[in-house]
């Protein structure tokens, strides 16, 4: 490929998994993530791999296809979102987005406007959250009916653990006052015993059949949109949690066609467990799409009071949350994954949910000898969120061990309602990144987008500041659980690499590793905390290919 052709590709924002760039990167601070060589002046890349890291004076005199002058920007190892939902990120761009709605009234005004522009078919949306609303309540079917009369409307809460359905949707799904919620779910009802429209966790299944089934072209466009958004934020990779098993072949085909600019590590939905275990880990396009994990759910979410707690919710003493699965169901599934060499990731938010998963992991591991596991003792099982823990349960993460996959932005959003849900005492083990990291636990940082916005600078800020974006923290929000910046960098670089079995290839800027880099216009390691989320990504490089450059289409 000629130099002109390479430059043309860069200007078009194109990416290829087949043609790696040869690069010289310089002109800004370069943080390597390596303790004995923390910064460098120059990085050289050949065939998608790093072959020199060091001073400008010591750099070998070799030819390269592209000279990348950072012009004062700051380069880091490629940032990886350790927990996100790529399909949801894409659909957020294509459907009704209620993110940021400041009230019931504003959310419903958006619904009315959307209904006018889209006069036919079901209306699907997501992103509302009531914790800041002046109305201080969940959405109801009555709200939806008034905003979009007669329409089938399904609007997911931001956390993905509740959906509000319009009266037309409830009727179409056959949900009435007599409907019994499935195990692990709840149908909220009013004083007269009628459904309010809000369906929590497993009860969402009651209306899932009303969701419009995307045609293949629309689904592919949703994934393209997800890739575009993530690359523009500066992510070089995504650990795709609850990746639909049916979508894995599509993602693989996109990678082979050069349409997957980022690394995707799939943890698939349970419906694909048996087939994945039987076939073993999957990898295409030189590791661009890897599928080797299964995602299970233990409980629900804190905001919708579905997270499973040992003691009742402080603000609703009639419930302790919802477990989504039982020991008898899950332990054999874990053991099957062990025997098939497949990683397990389990969603657990409440203290009872987390303790249950740890105990189940112990049972499963005890029941399958290391010699009967393709990965031996190195299974790297994960708990996704690990959000509310009893300090007495921290030892599980050391002893088994368990990777804690946590999302810092949850803490800076939840600080406005979690104290009311939990009471003060349970905050001692809430969002305990610092405590776990101090114990030597691998703490993988993620965003849970589209539950949260999904920007790496917000996540990094949340980890080191433990304050919301306005600087608020609250008197009881355990500021000691913030982490230092070196730890935060590992949470989004080296530790996600470890959690996906790729620490020998990714996570630091070292000779021989893959050339994945993220450049921001702020120095995350030195600027005041308040400046971190004000920055932006300028450059995203994967396998030596520039997949995003600020200011380019």
N, C-alpha and C positions, 0 to 999 in steps of 0.2 A: 504494500500500500504506500502510495506517495505521501510526502509531507503535506501537499495541498489537500489530498483526500482526507487525511487525518484531521486537519484543521477544519475542513468542511463538516465532518462529523461532529466535532466539538461545537461548532456554532449552531448546528441543528439540534443540539442537546441529545444526540443519539448515543446509544450504548450497545456494545457487542460483547457477548461472552466468548466469542471465538477469536477476536483480534485484540490482544492486549497492547497497551500503550508502552512506549519507552519514554520516560519522563525524567526531567531534572526539576526538583522542587526546591525553592529557596526564597529569600526575601522576607522572611518573617520568623517569629519564634516557632520552633518545632518541638513539641513535647512527645517524647518517645514512649512514656509509660514504663521505662526500664530504670531500675534504681541506680545502677552504676553509670548510666549515661542518660540523665533525665532530659537533656535538651540537645538539639543539633542545629547546624546551620544549613545543611544540604541533605536531601534524600534523593538517591538515584534509583530508578525502576527500570527493569528489563524483563520483557516477557511476563509482565504482570506480577513479578516478584521484586522485593527490595534487595538490591545488591550493594548499596552503600548507604551508611548513615554516619554523619560526622561533620567535621569542619569543612569550610569551602577550600581551604588550602590543601587539605588532604584528599580531596575528591579526585578519583582517577579521570584522566582525559579520554572520554569515550563519546561516541556519537549518540544523540538521543533525538527522538522525533518531535518532542514538545518541551519547551521551556516554560515552566509555571512559576512566574514571579508572584509571590503571595502579596507583595506590596503592603506589608505590615500586618496582614492577617495572621491568624494563629492556627497552626496545624496540629491535629491530634490523631491518634489511631482512630480508625473508623468507629463511629458510635453505632451501637447496636441496641435496638429496642427489645429488651428481654421478655416483653409480654405485650402483644398487641393483636388486633384482629384485622388483618389486611382487607378482607372482604367488607367488613363494616366501615372501615376508613373510606373505601371506595364508594360504597352506597351512601355514605354521609354526603358525598359530593353530588349525588344524583337524585336524592329523595328529600323530603321535607326535613330540614335541619332546625331543631328547636333549641340548639345549644345557645346559651347566653340569654334566653328569654327571661325577663326580670319579674314576670308576674303571670298569673293565669290569664289575665287580659291580653298581655303581649303574645303569649303562646297561642291563644285562640285567634288573635288577629292574623298571625302568620298562617294558621290553618285556613282561615277564611280566604286569604289571598291566594294560597296554594290551590284551594278547591276551585276558585274562579278560573285559574289558569289551566287546571287539569279537571275538566268537567265530567270525565268518565272514569270508571274503574275504582278500585279500592285506593284509599290514601294511606300510605305507610310513612312513618317518620320516627325520629328518635332524638333524644338529647335534652328533654326537659328534666328539671330537678327543682323540687319545691322548697329546699332548705333555706333559700334566701327570699322566697316570695312573701310579699305582705299578706297574702291570703293564708299562708302557713298551712297548706293542705295539698293533698294529692289532686291530680286531675280526675274528673269523673265523666261518665257517659253523658250526663246532662250538659257539661261544658262542650263536649264534642258535637252533640246534637244541635246546640244553639249556633255553633260556629260553622258547621257543615251539615245542614239539615238533610236527613235521609241517607247520608253517605255511610258506607262502610269505612271506618277510620280505625287505625291501630297505631298508637303512638307509644313507643318504648321509652321508659325512664332512662336517664343517662347511664345508669349502672348496668343496664341490660337484664335486670332481674325482676322487672315488672313492666307490664304493658297496660295501657288504658284503652278500652274498646268502646266504640259508640254503641248506641242501642241497636242500630242496624247490624252491626258486627256481632253483638251478643245474640241477637235473634237468628242470624244466619248460622252461627255456631251451635245454636240450641242451648245456650247458657241461660238458666232461669234460677229462680229462688230455690228450686229443688236440686240443682246440680251440686254434686259432691266434688270437692276439690281433689285432684289426684294426690297421692302421697308425695310429700315434699313441696306442696303448693298451697296457696290460699286464695279464696275468692272473697274479696272484701264486700261486706254487705252493710246496708244502712239500718236504721232502727226498725224499719218495717220488714227486714229480712230480705230485701231486694238487692241484687248485685249493684254495686256502685259503678262498675265498669273496670275496676282495677283488679288485675290478675297477677299474682306474685309467684315467681319461680316456676315450679312445675305446672302451675295452672295456666301459664302462657300457652301450653300445648293445646289448650281447648280451642284457641283461635288460630293456631298455626296454619291450618288448612286454608285460611282466607288470605294468607300472604300471596301476592301475585308471584307466580313461578317465572323467574327471569328466563328469557330465551338465551341461547348460547352467546349471541352477539352482545347482548346487554350485560351478561355476566363477565364476559371478557373485558368490556369497557369499564366495568366496576373495578376489576383488578388493575387495569391500566391506570385508572384514576388513583387507586391506592398507591401504586408505585410512584406516580408523579408527586403526590403529596409527601410521601416519606422521603424521597430523594431530595426534595426542596427543603425539607427540615434539616437535612444533614445526616440522616440515618443511612448507613451502608448495609445494614442487615436488620431483619425482623424475625423474632421468634413468634411465629404465627400460632396463637393458642386457639384451640377449638377449630382448627382448619377443617372445613367440611371434607370428608373422605372423597365425596364425589367430585370435588374440585381439584384434587391432587393431579390427575392427568392433565387438566387444563393448565395448571401452573407449570407443569413439566414441559408441556408443548410450547408454552410461551417462552420458557427459558431456552429451549432448543431453537426457537425462531428469533432469539435476540430481543424478546419483549419483556424480559425480567431483569431490570437493571440492578436490582439489589439482591443480597443473599436472603433466602427464606429458609428457616428451620421450622418444619411443620410438626406440631403436636396435634394429632387428628382427633376428631370426634369419635366416641366409643363405637359407633356403627361400623367403623373401619378397623376395629381392633383385631378381630379374628383374621382378616385378610392380611393386615400388615404383619402380624405375628407369624403367619404362615409363610409369607414371602420374604420377611426380613427387612432391614433398613433399605430405603430407596435413595438414590442420588443420581441426578442428571446434570448435564452441562457443566462438567468439572466442579461439581459441588454447589452449583448455584441454587438448586432446590434440593434440600435434603429432608427426608421424611423418616423419622426414627423414634417418635414419641407418641403417646396417647394421653389425652387430657380427660380427666374425670372430675366430677363435682361432688364435694362432700356436703356443702351447705349453700346458703344464699348470700345476700349482701346486707351490710349493716344499715344502709339508708332505708331500705324497705323492710327492715327488721326480719330478714330471712337468715342472717348469720346466726349459727347455732352457738348459744352461750350456755355456760353451766348454771348461771343464775338468771332470773328474769331480767328483761330489759328495764332499766331504771325509769323510762318514760312510758312503759306499757307492761305492767307486772303480770299480765295474763299470758305472756308468751316468752319462750326462750329461743325462738327462731325455728328454723326448718332444716333438718338433715335431708339430703337428697338421695342417700344410698345407705345400705346397711353393711355391717361387717360380713355377714354371710354372703352377700352379693359381691362385695368388692375384693376380698382377699384372694379368692380363686382367680380373679381377673389380673390382679397384680402378679400372682405366681406364674400365670401364663405368659405375661410380658417378660418376666425374668427369664424364663426358659427360652423365649424367642429373641432375646437380646434387644428388647425394645424398652426405651426409657419411659418412665411414668411421671406425669405431672398432675397434681391434684389440687383443684381449687378448694381453699379453706380460708375462711375469714374470721369466724368467731372462735373463742378460746376452746369451746367444746369441739368444734369442727377440726381445729388444728390438732388437738390432743388425740382425737379419734384417728385422724390420718396417720399420725406418728405411730400409734399403737398398731394400726393395720399394716403399716410398712414393716414394723418389727416382726409381726406374725408372718408376713409373706416372705421376708428374707430368711427367717428361721426355718421356713418350710422347704426351701430350695437350696441345696448345697452349692457353694461357689463353683464346683466342678461341673455342675449341671446348668450353668449360666454361660452363654457365649461371652459376656463381659466380665466374668469372674466376680470379684468383689467390687469392681469399679462400675457401679450401676448409675450413679449420679441422679438419683431420684429427687424430684422437686416438689415443693409446696408452693403453689401460686397464690400470692398475696400475703400469707402468713401474717395477717393484719392485726389480730388481737390475740395475744398469747398470755398465758400465765407465766411469770418469770420462772416458776418451778418446772416449766416444760421446755425451757431453752436447751436443756441438755440433749434432747432428742436430736437437735440439729447438729450437735457435735458427735454424738455417740453413733448414730446409724451410718454415715452422716446424711443430712438432708440439705439440699440447696434451698435457700430462702429467696424466692423470686418475688420482689416487692416493687411497688410503684409509688415513688415519693410524692407525686402530685395528689394521691388519695389523702395523704395526711394534711395537706394544706387546703383541701376542700372540705374534708370531713371534720376539721377542727371546729367548724361552725355548728355541728350537730352531734358529733360523737360523744362529747361529755354528757349531753342529756341522755343519749341512748345507754351509755355505759355506767355513768357515775364516776366519781374521781378515782376510786381504788383500782378499777380495771384499766385505767390509762397507764399504769406502770408498765404494762406489757404491750402497749399499743404502738404500732408503727415503729418497732424497736430496732431500727437499722444499726445504730451505734452499738447497742448491747450485743447483738448477734455478731457483727463484724469483729468486735473486740474479743469474742470467743473463738475467732478463727473460722467462722461460718462464711461460706461463699454467699454473698448477697447480690443477686442479679437485679439491676435496675431496669425498669420498664415503664410504660406509660398507660397501658390498658386502653389505648385509643381504639374505638371512638368514645369509650366511656369518659376519657379525658381528652384534652385537645391533642396531645401527642407530640409536643415540641420538646426536643432534647434539652434545650436551654431552660425550659420551665422545670423539667424533671431534675436537672442538675441543681438549679436554684433551690428547689424544694428540699433536696437532700442536705444541702449545706446550710440553709437558712431556717428551715422548718417554720416558715411564715407564709401567709398567703401573699398574693401578688400586690396587695396594698400595704404589706409590712406588718399585718396583724398576726399575733400569735396567741394571745389569751394567757391568763395567769397560771393555768394548770396543764399546759400542753407539752410538758416534759422537754424543754429545750436541750437537755443533755443528750437526746437521741439524734440530734443533727450529727452529720459526719464531717470530717475534714475533707479538703478538696482532693487530696491524693486518693482517698478511699472512694469518693464520688466518681472520680475518673475510672477507677477499676470497675465500679458498678455498671458502667456503660461501655466498657471496652474489653478488658481482660476476663472479667468474671462471666459475661455472657458467652465469650469464646469457650471458656472451660465448661459451662453448662451445656454446650452443644458439642463437646468432645473435640474442639478445634483450637485449643490454646497453643498448639505447636504451629499453627498457621495464621492465627488472627489475634487481635487484642493488644498488640504492642507494635511499635515501629522498630523492627530488628531485621538484620540481614537474613534472607531466606524466607521471610514471611510474605504472605500475600499483600499486595499494595492496595490496602483499603485505608482511606484517609478522610477526615472531616476537617474543614477549615471554617472558623467563625471569625466575625469581626470584633470579638471581645476575647480577652485573655481570661479564661475561666479560672485560672490559678491565682490571679493577682487582683482583678478588678473588685471594687466594692460589691457586696452581695446584690444590692439593688440593681446594679447594672447588668447582671447576668441575663435575666429574662428579656432585657431590652435589645439584646444582640440578635444576630441572624446568621444563618449558614451562608457562606460564600462559595463553597466548593465541596462537592461530594465525589469521591473517587473509589471505584470498586475494581479490583484486579487491574489497576493501572489505567482504567478507562474513566474519563470524566463523565459522570452521569448527570451531574447538575452543576451549573455555574450561574451565580446570581447575575441577573440582567439579560440572560439568554433565554430564548423561547424553549 
